[in-house]
């Protein structure tokens, strides 16, 4: 009887993972390791499988399906950080493990979400859509993320996921509008590790290369997004939104005066971004140019380099 090649059994294990059959894939890999103790692909795959097997065990300790799904999804960033420490990344393995993790999480969320739409909790819709996006089913992801937005139109997390999904579908204009909106409403509420589209990953890399990281990086993204021509699709503000924008600017200007150096480093890009929106509004309504110049002067006092880039 001819022995089945190692790579063929490995592929079977990957297929099991993609279907969410974590325990069966683990058994296949453990059996394979006994045959080939030094196979790096098997060891690498089994390390990732053991990570998720442990997390799934902990997830089952949660009392509700929503909490189980939340726990699995929350472990995606720790997982990617963990696997990076192992050295060279093996894409086929990581892809299979990603499919596995989000398939399992999706099952938990699906048990809460009613397909007839009678259950429209925005967070359940968002996380279900996020799982579909991670699994590459962008059409279904868009449907659920749009439902989430219909229920909560001011959630930065929902808008960013929706923007990411539109970008992955090739709808760049819609993506740019939604990304700009999401970062304006609350850059700190956006979960970057779930964003996959090139448009946002390139922008994040560019901002990081300027020396920004952490919370400051998030606040500078919409500023440089506009300066680099990424967030170049804009919309008009409604009267109520304009009023809120003016109030937010007033509050930020006051906060900066008494802020600590660390807080100020985050508030400055946030205020500059608000000024950009204010200038756009003045241009759209053909307001007095003196108002625009007044805002430009405020930007110059905050950051000369940004002012010079913006007015070129």
C-alpha positions in Angstrom: 0.0 0.0 0.0 1.5 3.3 -1.1 1.9 5.9 1.7 0.1 9.2 1.3 2.6 12.0 0.8 3.0 14.5 3.6 1.9 17.4 1.5 -1.3 15.7 0.6 -2.2 15.0 4.3 -1.2 18.6 5.1 -3.7 19.8 2.4 -6.4 17.7 3.9 -5.7 19.3 7.3 -5.9 22.8 5.7 -9.2 21.9 4.1 -10.5 20.8 7.5 -9.4 24.1 9.0 -11.1 26.1 6.3 -14.4 24.3 7.1 -14.0 25.1 10.8 -13.2 21.5 11.8 -10.5 22.5 14.3 -10.3 19.3 16.3 -10.2 17.0 13.3 -7.5 19.1 11.7 -5.5 18.9 15.0 -5.8 15.1 15.0 -4.5 14.9 11.4 -1.6 17.1 12.2 -0.6 15.3 15.4 -0.7 12.0 13.5 1.4 13.5 10.7 3.9 14.9 13.2 4.5 11.4 14.5 5.5 10.3 11.0 7.7 13.4 10.3 9.0 14.9 13.6 11.0 17.6 11.9 8.6 18.9 9.3 8.5 22.6 9.7 5.2 23.1 8.0 3.5 20.6 10.2 5.1 22.1 13.4 4.1 25.6 12.3 0.5 24.5 11.4 0.1 22.6 14.7 1.3 25.6 16.7 -1.4 27.7 15.2 -4.0 25.0 15.6 -3.1 24.6 19.3 -3.4 28.3 19.8 -7.0 28.3 18.4 -7.9 25.0 20.2 -7.0 26.7 23.5 -9.0 29.9 22.6 -12.0 27.8 21.5 -12.0 26.0 24.8 -12.0 29.3 26.6 -14.7 30.7 24.4 -17.0 27.8 25.3 -16.7 28.9 29.0 -18.7 32.1 28.1 -22.4 32.1 28.8 -23.8 33.4 25.6 -23.2 32.8 21.9 -22.4 36.5 21.4 -19.7 36.4 24.1 -18.2 33.3 22.5 -18.1 35.0 19.1 -16.6 38.1 20.6 -13.9 36.2 22.3 -12.9 34.3 19.2 -12.8 37.5 17.1 -10.9 39.4 19.9 -8.1 36.8 19.6 -7.3 37.5 15.9 -4.7 40.2 16.6 -3.0 38.3 19.5 -2.9 35.3 17.1 -1.2 37.3 14.3 1.2 38.8 16.7 2.0 35.3 18.1 2.6 33.8 14.7 4.9 36.6 13.7 7.2 35.7 16.5 7.7 32.2 15.0 9.7 33.6 12.1 8.9 33.3 8.4 5.1 33.4 7.8 3.6 30.5 5.9 0.7 31.9 4.0 -1.2 28.7 3.2 -1.3 27.8 6.9 -2.2 31.3 8.0 -5.0 31.5 5.4 -6.4 28.1 6.6 -6.3 29.2 10.2 -7.9 32.5 9.4 -10.8 30.7 7.7 -11.1 28.4 10.7 -11.2 31.1 13.3 -13.7 33.3 11.5 -15.9 30.3 10.5 -16.2 29.3 14.1 -16.9 32.9 15.2 -19.5 33.2 12.4 -21.4 30.1 13.7 -21.7 31.7 17.1 -23.0 35.0 15.6 -25.3 33.3 13.2 -27.1 31.6 16.1 -28.1 35.1 17.2 -28.8 36.7 13.8 -32.2 36.0 12.2 -32.0 35.9 8.4 -35.5 37.5 8.1 -34.0 40.7 9.5 -36.2 40.9 12.5 -33.1 41.0 14.7 -31.1 44.1 13.8 -28.7 44.6 16.6 -26.0 46.7 14.9 -23.1 45.0 16.7 -24.3 41.5 15.8 -24.7 42.6 12.2 -21.3 44.2 12.2 -19.5 41.2 13.7 -21.4 38.8 11.4 -20.5 41.0 8.4 -16.9 41.2 9.6 -16.7 37.4 9.7 -18.1 37.2 6.2 -15.5 39.8 5.0 -12.6 37.9 6.6 -13.9 34.8 4.8 -13.9 36.6 1.5 -17.7 36.6 1.1 -17.9 40.4 0.4 -21.4 40.4 -1.0 -22.9 39.0 2.2 -20.6 41.1 4.3 -21.9 44.3 2.5 -25.5 43.3 3.2 -24.9 42.9 6.9 -22.7 45.9 7.3 -25.2 48.1 5.5 -27.9 46.7 7.9 -25.6 47.7 10.8 -25.2 51.2 9.4 -28.9 51.6 9.0 -29.3 51.0 12.7 -26.3 53.0 13.8 -25.1 55.6 11.3 -22.5 57.2 13.6 -20.4 54.2 14.6 -16.8 54.6 13.4 -16.2 50.8 13.6 -19.2 50.0 11.4 -18.3 52.7 8.8 -14.7 51.6 8.7 -15.6 48.0 8.1 -18.1 49.0 5.5 -15.5 51.2 3.8 -13.0 48.4 3.9 -15.5 46.0 2.3 -16.4 48.5 -0.5 -12.7 48.9 -1.2 -12.3 45.1 -1.4 -15.2 45.1 -3.9 -13.5 47.7 -6.1 -15.9 50.5 -5.1 -13.2 53.0 -4.3 -15.3 56.2 -4.3 -17.8 54.8 -1.7 -14.9 53.5 0.3 -13.1 56.8 0.5 -16.3 58.6 1.6 -16.9 56.1 4.4 -13.3 55.9 5.5 -13.2 59.7 5.8 -16.4 59.7 7.8 -15.3 56.9 10.1 -12.0 58.6 11.0 -13.8 61.9 11.5 -16.3 60.4 13.9 -13.8 58.6 16.0 -10.4 57.4 14.9 -9.8 55.7 18.2 -12.9 53.4 17.8 -11.7 51.8 14.6 -10.2 48.3 14.8 -7.3 48.5 12.4 -6.4 44.8 12.6 -9.6 43.8 10.8 -9.0 46.2 7.9 -7.6 44.4 4.8 -7.9 46.7 1.8 -4.8 48.1 0.1 -6.2 51.7 0.2 -6.2 51.9 4.0 -3.1 49.6 4.6 -1.0 51.8 2.3 -2.1 55.0 4.1 -1.4 53.5 7.5 2.1 52.5 6.4 2.7 56.0 5.0 1.6 57.7 8.3 3.7 55.2 10.3 6.7 56.0 8.2 6.4 59.7 9.3 7.0 58.5 12.9 3.5 58.2 14.2 2.2 55.1 16.0 -0.6 54.1 18.4 -3.3 56.6 19.1 -1.4 59.4 17.4 -1.1 57.5 14.2 -4.9 56.9 14.1 -5.6 60.7 14.5 -3.1 61.6 11.8 -4.6 59.1 9.3 -7.5 61.4 8.1 -5.2 64.4 8.0 -2.6 62.7 5.7 -5.4 60.9 4.0 -6.6 64.2 2.7 -3.1 65.6 2.0 -2.1 62.5 0.0 -5.4 62.6 -2.0 -6.8 59.3 -0.5 -9.7 60.9 1.3 -10.5 63.1 -1.6 -14.2 62.3 -2.0 -16.3 64.7 0.2 -19.9 65.4 1.0 -21.9 68.4 2.0 -22.8 68.8 5.7 -26.4 69.2 6.8 -27.3 72.2 8.9 -27.4 70.2 12.1 -24.0 68.6 11.3 -22.4 72.0 10.7 -23.6 73.1 14.1 -22.1 70.0 15.7 -18.9 70.6 13.9 -18.6 74.1 15.2 -19.3 73.0 18.7 -16.7 70.2 18.4 -14.1 72.6 17.2 -14.8 75.0 20.0 -14.4 72.2 22.5 -11.2 70.9 21.0 -9.6 74.4 20.9 -10.3 74.8 24.6 -9.1 71.3 25.4 -5.7 71.9 23.7 -5.0 74.9 25.8 -4.9 72.9 29.0 -3.9 69.4 27.6 -0.8 67.5 28.7 1.9 67.1 26.0 0.7 63.5 25.3 -2.9 64.4 25.0 -2.1 67.4 22.9 -0.2 65.2 20.4 -3.6 63.5 19.7 -5.8 66.5 19.9 -3.8 68.6 17.3 -4.4 66.2 14.3 -8.0 65.8 15.4 -8.6 69.5 15.4 -6.8 69.9 12.1 -9.1 67.3 10.6 -12.1 69.2 11.9 -10.7 72.4 10.3 -10.5 70.5 7.0 -14.2 69.7 7.2 -15.0 73.3 8.1 -13.1 74.6 5.1 -14.9 72.1 2.8 -18.2 73.4 4.2 -17.3 77.0 3.6 -16.2 76.2 0.0 -19.4 74.2 -0.7 -21.7 77.1 0.4 -19.5 79.8 -1.2 -18.9 81.5 2.1 -16.7 84.6 2.5 -13.1 83.7 1.7 -12.0 85.5 4.8 -13.5 82.7 6.9 -11.5 80.2 5.0 -8.3 82.2 5.5 -9.0 82.5 9.2 -9.2 78.7 9.5 -6.1 78.3 7.4 -4.2 80.5 9.8 -5.3 78.3 12.7 -3.9 75.3 10.9 -0.6 77.1 10.2 -0.3 77.9 13.9 -0.8 74.2 14.8 1.4 72.6 12.2 3.3 74.6 9.5 4.2 71.5 7.5 0.5 70.4 7.2 -0.4 74.0 6.2 2.2 74.1 3.5 1.1 70.7 2.1 -2.5 71.7 2.2 -2.1 75.1 0.5 0.3 74.0 -2.3 
